[in-house]
Amino acid sequence: MSQSAAAAAHDARDATALPHLDFAGTTPYEDYVQADVLTHLQRTLSDDPGEMVFLVTTQVMELWFTVIVHEWETATGALREDRVPVAIDALKRSVRELEALNASWRPLGQLTPAQFNAYRSALGEGSGFQSAMYRRMEFLLGEKSASMLVPHRGAPRVHAELTAALAQPSLYDEVLRLLARRGKAVPQAVLERDLSQRYDADAGVEAVWAEIYANPDAEGELLRLGEALTDVGELVWRWRNDHLVATRRAMGAKPGTGGSAGVAWLEKRARKNVFPELWTARSHV
């Protein structure tokens, strides 16, 4: 074969190896992912280059909130239908997603006060506490408060969704209902509590978890559920602590944006565990 023929054959092989590149409109990838929409949502309000990092990182956090809410709602529905393996799978996926969410603090965690102050004024009264999707996460964890609906009164759809979420059973509520259906002595007062109120630890629930953990052979499925919830709870605690550390580094003890107490509020939140009896029950096994 001549050198020119060999080159032509090589080019032909390369052409057949190429993916389909010619589309009449946008690419199927763009149609599905909407990347052009995502990458044009960044409207910075200052000239500081750090603001772009802050803005994109915050938007990424919102996307992770959305995925995690989806997983926890999947788990909540599965528990309601006694499909515990489906719930555990969703919780395990959310653990990996929480790890990715928590890693979002890394680009922000090294900010000096001067670097943060360079664009902080662009935030105005904006604060992460105003995130509707994060609020849905908190409600699913049992961290409920009607006062947190107030910032969203001007957005009817969001306000309606949060109002509905406030009244619905949390992920942990459905866990406790499942335990009761499995014959565990979950106190009736816990099962019949006002679902719109924050969940508080109960000694009877602690005793139920202690019994489950003391009998791993007999309670395998419920033990696996408890450990999946504990993994979630640990990473939620780490999220709060990473938030606290990043805020301390960037602004010290100054008041937070949006009128929050800043570090003082975050310190209070970091001391609180979700699914509290899963932690205290271990002392009784």
C-alpha positions as CSV (number, residue, x, y, z in Angstrom):
1,M,0.0,0.0,0.0
2,S,1.3,3.4,-0.9
3,Q,2.1,6.0,1.7
4,S,-0.9,8.2,0.6
5,A,-3.3,5.2,0.6
6,A,-2.1,4.3,4.1
7,A,-2.7,7.8,5.3
8,A,-6.2,7.9,3.7
9,A,-7.1,4.6,5.4
10,H,-5.8,5.9,8.7
11,D,-8.0,9.1,8.3
12,A,-11.0,6.9,7.5
13,R,-10.5,4.9,10.6
14,D,-10.2,8.1,12.7
15,A,-13.4,9.4,11.1
16,T,-15.4,6.3,12.0
17,A,-14.1,6.6,15.6
18,L,-15.4,10.1,16.1
19,P,-18.6,10.6,18.0
20,H,-21.6,12.3,16.2
21,L,-20.7,16.0,16.1
22,D,-23.1,17.5,13.7
23,F,-26.5,18.6,15.2
24,A,-29.2,20.8,13.7
25,G,-29.7,22.7,17.0
26,T,-28.3,22.4,20.4
27,T,-26.6,19.2,21.4
28,P,-28.5,16.4,23.2
29,Y,-26.2,16.9,26.1
30,E,-27.1,20.6,26.4
31,D,-30.8,19.8,26.0
32,Y,-30.6,17.3,29.0
33,V,-28.1,19.1,31.3
34,Q,-29.0,22.7,30.5
35,A,-25.3,23.6,30.9
36,D,-25.7,26.9,29.1
37,V,-28.3,27.9,31.6
38,L,-26.2,26.9,34.6
39,T,-23.1,28.6,33.4
40,H,-24.8,31.9,32.7
41,L,-26.5,32.2,36.1
42,Q,-23.5,34.0,37.6
43,R,-24.1,37.7,37.9
44,T,-21.4,39.2,40.2
45,L,-22.1,42.6,41.8
46,S,-18.5,43.6,42.6
47,D,-15.2,43.7,40.7
48,D,-13.5,41.4,43.1
49,P,-12.5,38.0,41.5
50,G,-13.3,36.2,44.8
51,E,-16.9,36.9,44.4
52,M,-17.2,34.6,41.4
53,V,-15.8,31.7,43.6
54,F,-18.2,32.5,46.4
55,L,-21.2,32.7,44.0
56,V,-20.5,29.5,42.1
57,T,-19.7,27.6,45.3
58,T,-23.0,28.8,46.8
59,Q,-24.9,27.8,43.7
60,V,-23.3,24.3,43.8
61,M,-24.4,24.0,47.4
62,E,-28.0,24.7,46.3
63,L,-27.8,21.9,43.7
64,W,-26.5,19.5,46.4
65,F,-29.3,20.6,48.7
66,T,-31.8,19.7,45.9
67,V,-30.3,16.2,45.4
68,I,-30.2,15.5,49.1
69,V,-33.8,16.5,49.6
70,H,-34.7,14.2,46.8
71,E,-32.9,11.3,48.5
72,W,-34.4,12.0,51.9
73,E,-37.9,12.3,50.4
74,T,-37.3,9.0,48.6
75,A,-36.2,7.4,51.9
76,T,-39.2,8.9,53.8
77,G,-41.7,7.5,51.2
78,A,-40.0,4.1,51.2
79,L,-40.2,3.9,55.0
80,R,-43.9,4.8,54.9
81,E,-44.4,1.8,52.7
82,D,-42.1,-0.5,54.8
83,R,-39.5,-0.7,52.0
84,V,-36.5,-0.4,54.3
85,P,-33.8,-1.5,51.8
86,V,-34.9,1.2,49.4
87,A,-34.7,3.7,52.2
88,I,-31.3,2.6,53.3
89,D,-30.0,2.8,49.7
90,A,-31.3,6.4,49.4
91,L,-29.7,7.3,52.7
92,K,-26.4,5.8,51.7
93,R,-26.4,7.8,48.4
94,S,-27.1,10.9,50.4
95,V,-24.0,10.2,52.5
96,R,-21.8,10.5,49.4
97,E,-23.7,13.6,48.4
98,L,-23.3,15.1,51.8
99,E,-19.5,14.5,51.6
100,A,-19.5,16.4,48.3
101,L,-21.6,19.2,49.8
102,N,-19.3,19.5,52.8
103,A,-16.3,19.7,50.5
104,S,-17.9,22.9,49.0
105,W,-16.6,24.7,52.1
106,R,-13.0,24.2,51.0
107,P,-12.8,27.0,48.5
108,L,-14.3,29.3,51.1
109,G,-12.6,28.0,54.2
110,Q,-9.3,29.8,53.6
111,L,-10.7,33.3,53.1
112,T,-9.1,36.0,55.2
113,P,-11.3,38.8,56.5
114,A,-9.9,41.2,53.9
115,Q,-10.7,38.8,51.1
116,F,-14.3,38.3,52.3
117,N,-14.8,42.0,52.9
118,A,-13.8,42.7,49.4
119,Y,-17.2,41.6,48.1
120,R,-19.3,41.0,51.3
121,S,-21.3,44.2,50.7
122,A,-22.6,42.8,47.4
123,L,-24.5,40.2,49.5
124,G,-26.6,43.0,51.1
125,E,-29.1,41.2,53.4
126,G,-28.6,37.9,51.6
127,S,-27.9,35.0,53.9
128,G,-27.8,31.2,53.5
129,F,-30.4,31.0,56.2
130,Q,-32.8,32.3,53.5
131,S,-32.3,29.2,51.3
132,A,-35.6,27.5,50.8
133,M,-34.0,24.2,49.7
134,Y,-31.8,24.1,52.8
135,R,-34.9,24.8,54.9
136,R,-36.5,21.7,53.4
137,M,-33.4,19.7,54.3
138,E,-33.8,20.9,57.9
139,F,-37.5,20.1,58.0
140,L,-36.8,16.6,56.8
141,L,-34.3,16.2,59.7
142,G,-37.0,17.3,62.2
143,E,-35.5,20.8,62.7
144,K,-38.8,22.6,62.2
145,S,-39.8,26.1,62.9
146,A,-42.8,28.1,61.6
147,S,-40.8,31.3,61.9
148,M,-38.5,30.1,59.1
149,L,-41.4,30.5,56.7
150,V,-41.5,34.3,57.2
151,P,-38.6,35.2,54.7
152,H,-40.5,33.4,51.9
153,R,-43.9,35.1,52.2
154,G,-43.1,37.1,49.1
155,A,-42.6,34.0,47.0
156,P,-46.0,32.2,46.9
157,R,-44.8,28.9,45.4
158,V,-41.8,28.5,47.7
159,H,-43.9,29.5,50.7
160,A,-46.6,27.0,49.9
161,E,-44.0,24.2,49.5
162,L,-42.3,25.0,52.8
163,T,-45.7,25.3,54.6
164,A,-46.6,21.8,53.3
165,A,-43.2,20.4,54.3
166,L,-43.6,21.9,57.8
167,A,-46.8,19.9,58.4
168,Q,-45.5,16.6,56.9
169,P,-43.7,13.8,58.8
170,S,-40.0,14.2,58.8
171,L,-37.6,11.5,57.8
172,Y,-37.1,10.6,61.5
173,D,-40.9,10.7,62.1
174,E,-41.3,7.9,59.5
175,V,-38.4,6.0,61.1
176,L,-40.2,6.1,64.4
177,R,-43.5,5.0,62.9
178,L,-41.8,2.1,61.3
179,L,-40.2,1.1,64.6
180,A,-43.7,1.2,66.2
181,R,-45.1,-1.0,63.4
182,R,-42.3,-3.5,64.1
183,G,-43.5,-3.8,67.6
184,K,-41.1,-1.4,69.3
185,A,-42.2,0.6,72.3
186,V,-42.1,4.0,70.7
187,P,-44.1,6.3,73.1
188,Q,-47.5,7.2,71.9
189,A,-46.9,10.9,72.7
190,V,-44.0,10.8,70.2
191,L,-46.1,9.2,67.5
192,E,-49.0,11.7,68.0
193,R,-46.9,14.8,68.4
194,D,-47.4,18.1,66.5
195,L,-45.4,17.5,63.3
196,S,-44.9,21.2,62.7
197,Q,-42.8,21.4,65.9
198,R,-39.1,20.7,66.3
199,Y,-38.4,17.1,67.3
200,D,-37.0,16.8,70.9
201,A,-35.2,13.8,72.3
202,D,-37.3,11.2,74.1
203,A,-36.1,8.7,76.7
204,G,-38.5,6.1,75.4
205,V,-37.1,6.3,71.9
206,E,-33.6,6.1,73.3
207,A,-34.5,2.8,75.0
208,V,-35.9,1.5,71.7
209,W,-32.6,2.2,69.9
210,A,-30.6,0.8,72.8
211,E,-32.6,-2.5,72.5
212,I,-32.0,-2.6,68.7
213,Y,-28.2,-2.0,69.1
214,A,-27.9,-4.6,71.9
215,N,-29.4,-7.3,69.7
216,P,-27.7,-7.0,66.3
217,D,-28.4,-10.6,65.2
218,A,-32.2,-10.2,65.8
219,E,-32.4,-6.6,64.6
220,G,-30.2,-6.6,61.5
221,E,-32.3,-4.5,59.2
222,L,-33.2,-2.0,61.8
223,L,-29.6,-1.8,62.9
224,R,-28.5,-1.1,59.3
225,L,-31.2,1.6,59.1
226,G,-29.9,3.1,62.4
227,E,-26.3,3.1,61.1
228,A,-27.4,4.8,57.8
229,L,-29.1,7.5,59.8
230,T,-26.1,7.9,62.0
231,D,-23.9,8.4,59.0
232,V,-26.3,11.1,57.8
233,G,-26.3,12.7,61.2
234,E,-22.6,12.7,61.5
235,L,-22.2,14.5,58.1
236,V,-24.9,17.0,59.0
237,W,-22.9,17.8,62.2
238,R,-19.7,18.1,60.1
239,W,-21.5,20.5,57.7
240,R,-22.5,22.7,60.6
241,N,-19.0,22.7,62.0
242,D,-17.3,23.4,58.7
243,H,-19.7,26.3,58.2
244,L,-18.8,27.6,61.6
245,V,-15.0,27.3,61.0
246,A,-15.3,29.0,57.6
247,T,-17.3,31.8,59.0
248,R,-14.9,32.3,61.9
249,R,-12.0,32.6,59.5
250,A,-13.7,35.0,57.2
251,M,-15.4,37.4,59.6
252,G,-14.7,36.5,63.2
253,A,-17.5,37.3,65.6
254,K,-19.1,40.0,63.6
255,P,-22.9,39.8,62.9
256,G,-23.8,37.7,60.0
257,T,-25.4,38.8,56.7
258,G,-29.2,39.2,56.8
259,G,-29.1,40.2,60.5
260,S,-28.1,36.8,61.9
261,A,-26.0,36.5,65.0
262,G,-23.2,35.0,62.8
263,V,-20.7,32.8,64.7
264,A,-22.8,32.8,67.9
265,W,-25.7,31.2,66.0
266,L,-23.6,28.7,64.2
267,E,-21.9,27.7,67.5
268,K,-25.3,26.9,69.0
269,R,-26.3,24.9,65.9
270,A,-23.0,22.9,65.9
271,R,-23.7,21.6,69.4
272,K,-27.0,20.0,68.3
273,N,-27.2,16.5,66.8
274,V,-30.0,15.3,64.5
275,F,-31.6,11.9,65.3
276,P,-30.5,12.5,68.9
277,E,-31.4,9.1,70.5
278,L,-29.2,7.3,68.0
279,W,-26.2,9.0,69.7
280,T,-27.3,8.8,73.3
281,A,-28.5,5.2,73.1
282,R,-24.9,4.0,72.5
283,S,-24.1,4.8,76.2
284,H,-26.6,2.1,77.2
285,V,-25.5,-0.8,75.1
